[in-house]
């Protein structure tokens, strides 16, 4: 069978007895980075007696047949560099292929950056969505936030320290500066820290250049009874008072958890229809 085993995301004390036992007994290990699993074993004071295969995003497709052939007759332990395999880490393609091939898949649960950041965020945890790593390019990132503007569930994202400021600025622009959020860094490590506040406040915090891998948690949109037509009217009202179309749409969309791009088009259509009626 395949055994998916979660590894520590920072603090080695989070390595479970089951993880240690499986590492010691494994004859075959598929690891995201072979050096990382050897370093982990050394840090835990245990010796590996397994044949270790690399399984990362660039070779997972090519490794499937080899690993599945082994898993038909023996256990294969699957580990990533940190946290649970398949969750923004290699392993999904392997698990899917194993299920199709009728090979059992089980799990050794453990640390998760997603759940840890969500738990300490202070935001609703009853319903949430994990969106993985944010796109590197600003245009793609903003499109992603636009598509989630009306998402009512709490949202969790991964981001690197050198892009967290830009990502928070984009989130504030597309989701509204007053949307509640948190950023957790260095989870389970010595300098673990979680910053909470509005997106606007987090932008100011990020200007201090915080270090460490980041998990961004953003509150879902509030469910409002305001109709789309009302939002268009509100935007038109601001425009009539002298606010630019872009700023009016951004303000109304952000305040109501609406999609900025969709509202922009609706306001454009409404203005066009109004001009035609006058003509």
N, C-alpha and C positions, 0 to 999 in steps of 0.2 A: 504494500500500500504506500501511498504518499502521506507523509506526516508534516504538516505545516507547523513550524515552531516559531513563536514570537521571541525575539531577543531584546535585551535592554535598549532603551532609547537614550540612555545617559548613565544612570546609576547601576553599576554592576550588581548591587544587592537585590535588584529587581529580577535577576535571573532565577526562575522557579526551579525547585528540585526536579520537576519533570523535565525541564529543558536540559539541566545538567545530566540527568540520567540518560536521556535520549542522545545527547552528544557523545557520551561515553560509550554507549552500546551500539551506535550507528556503524554500519558497514559501508554505507553509501550516503554521502551528503551532497546536495545541490545547493551551492551558495552563491549569492549575488557577487561576492568578492572573496575568493579563496583566502586571501591574506587577512581579511577581516575576521573570518571564522576561526582561523588559526590564532589570531591575536586575542579573540574572545576566550578561546579555550585556555590559552596561556594565562590570561588575567584571572580566570576562574580556578586556576590551579589544576586543570584536568588534562588528560592526554587523549588525543583523538586516534582512533584505530580504523578510520574510514578512508575509502577512496573518495576524493573530493572533486566534484565537477563544478565548473563555473556556470552560472545561470543568470545572465543579465539581459537588459533590454535589447542588446544588439545580437545575441546568439540564441535567445530562448526558442525561436522557431526551429532552428537547426538542431537543438538538443532534444527536442521532444521524443523522437523515436528511440534514441539511445536510453534516456531515463525511463521511459515507459516500459521498454523491454526488461529493464532491471526490476521495475516495480511490480511486474507480473509475478515474480518469484521471491522478491525480497523487499524489505522496507527501505524507502528512500526518505531521508530527512531533508526538508527544504527550509532554508533560512535566508533572510535578507540581512543587510548591514545593520538595520535597527528596526524594531517593531515587527508587525505581522506581514509575512509574505503575501503578495497579491494586492495589498492596499497601497497604491501608488508605488509599488515595488514589483519586481518580476514574480511570476508564478501563476498568473491568471490563465495564460495560454496552456500551461502544463496541466493545471487543474481541469480545465475544460476538456482537454484531450483525454485525461484520465477518466473522467466521467463517461465520455463517449465510449471508451475502451472497456468500461466495466471494472475499472480498478478502484478500490476503496480509497477514500481520502478522509483523513482525520486531522485534528488540530490540537496543538499544545498551546493554549491561550496565554497571553501575557501582556506586556506593555504596549500601549497604543498612544501615539502623539495626538491623534484625532480626538479620542475620548478624554484624554487627560486635559487638553486645552478646552474642550467643551465643558468639562466638569467644573473647572475653575473660572470660567468666563463670567459667571453671574448672569448669563442669558438663558432663556428657556431651553430646556434639554429634553422635553417630552417628544419633540419632533425636530429632526435636523437633517441636513443634506451635506454630504462631503463632496466638494468640487475639485479636490486634488490640487496640483500646482497651478498657480495663475500663469497665463500666457506671458512670454517674455516681452513681446511687442506691445506697445501702448495701445495701438488700434485694436488688436485682438482682445486685449485686457478690458478695454472699455466696452466692446461688444458683449463680452461675457457678463460684465456687471449690468449692462442694459437688459440682457435677457433674463436676469435674476431680480430686476427691480421690483417685481410684484410677488416674488417668492415669499410665502408666509412663514416658512420654516427657518430656524437658525441655520446659518451657512458657515461651513468650515473650509478654509483654504490653507495650502502650504505656500510659503514664499521665502526667498533668500534674503539675507540682511541687506545686500546692496541694492535691492529693488523694493524694499518694504515702503519707503517713503513715496516713491512714484505710484505704487499700487494703492496706498491709502488715499493719495490725492485723487486718483481715478475713481476709487470707490466713493469718496465724498461727492465728486462731481456727478456720478451716475445714480447713486443711491440716496443722496441727500446728506449734507454735512452734519445734521443732527441725529443721524442713525446711530444707535448704540452698537459698540463693538469692543473687542479686546484683542490684544496681541500677546501671545505667550512665547517666551524665548528661553532656550537652554533648559527645557523641561527635564525635571528629575536631577539636574546637575547642581553644582555648588552655587552658581549664580543665577538660578532660575528666577524668572520675574514675569509677572503678568501685568500689563498696563491696560486699564479699563477706562472707558469714556465715550464721547461721541467721536465720529470719524474725524471731525475737525480738530478735536483735542489730540487724537492719536497722530494726526499729521504733524502737529507741533512737537509732540514727543519724539517722533521718528527723525526729526531734524537734528537730534542729539547723536545720530548715527549709532543706534544700538547694535550690538554684535550677537551672533548666534543664529541658528536656524529658527525661523519664525512660523507660528501657526496663528493665522488671522481668523477670528470668529466674529461674525456679523449678525445682528438681530434680523429676523425676518420682517417683511413689510407688515405694517398694521392693516388689518382688514377694515376698510372704510366703506360707508354706504354711499359715498359720493359717486354719481354716475359719470361716465366718460363725457357726456354732454356738458355736465357741470364743470368738469375740469377744463374743457375747451373754453367755456364762457369765462372762467376765472382767468385763464391765460389771456384771452382777448381783452378782458378788463384791464389787466396790467399793461398790455401793449397800448391801449387807448390812453393810459396815464403817462406814457412816455418810455416804458420799459422796452428794451429790445426783444425781438421775438425769441432769440436764443436764451436770454436771461429769464424771460417770463416762463418759458416752457421748463427750464431747469428748476425754477423755484416751485412751480406747481407740481411737477412730477416728483421732485424730491420730498415735498411735504406730504404727498399722498401715496408714495410707494408705487408710482406708475412708471411705465416705460417712457423714457425721455424721447427716444426716437419715434415711437408710435404717436405720442402726444404731439410732437413737432409736426408730423405729417397731417394729423387731424386738424391742427390749428391752421396750417397752410391751406388745407382744403376749405376750411370754414371761411377764411379770409378771401379766398378766390371766389367762393360761392357768393359772398357778400358783395364783392365788387361787381360780379355779373348781374346780381339782382338790381344794384343801383344803376348799372348801365342800361 
